Amino acid sequence: MQQLSRTDLQALLSDPARDVWVTLHEIEQVPTLRGVFAAMANALRSSLPPRYGNVQYCTGSLFISRGKASTPFHMDYGSNLLLQLAGEKRFLAYSPNDPEMVSKQSLGEFFRGEANPLSQVYDPSFDQRALTVELKPGLGVYMPSTSPHRTETLSRDLSITASLSFVSPLADQIRRASLFDTRLPGLRFLPDPVKYGVVAIDEWLERLKGHDEVRHKSFKRPAF
């Protein structure tokens, strides 16, 4: 990943012959974008089903791409709401319940902090089972936590995509149940509520000892 100065960034974006992949994270910290982000975050919170619980963390990003730029096969800890603002992009989503794409091993590695688990390998044949969406301005897509996905930019025109990523108690329940299976594989048969309850108590005890709560490295303390 390369950090660009504002001058270099402007030169890159203004040259239609150059491939572009630029990511701007934490747009809620940008004064000119803070109001828009707040409106989006509030609308998201008010529209989520009750089973998600109260959103613990919400952040925004902008993805700017052109030409052959693409996002490789991966999954995120936070759930993502993507909205295409300009240009076009192909979005491919894969089932988090397919053990060939998301195995117990890769999920365990992921929740232990590996952003790109070594055991999770993309195979082009996965595309035959993918949900493919051609994103155009005004269209959006929602991706639950740990759902594998990738993107492809479709033209020499700049593609601009806004992302609203959030962490809810539901994602923590999935994380804790997976960690339980990793630590105590002989007790996988127990119901998930028992699993995440045990890990939640363990994390609470660790906090009492002054240790930070174990979370995926993409998680941050509530910022909004």
Secondary structure, DSSP 8 states (H G I E B T S, - for coil): -----HHHHHHHHH-TTS-EEEEEE-GGGSHHHHHHHHHHHHHHHHHS-GGG-S--EEEEEEEEEETT-EEEEE--SSEEEEEEEES-EEEEE--TT-TTTS-HHHHHHHHTT-SS-TT----GGGGGGSEEEEE-TT-EEEE-TT--EEEEE-SSS-EEEEEEEEE-HHHHHHHHHHHHHHH-GGGTTS-HHHHHHHHHHHHHHHHHTT------TT------
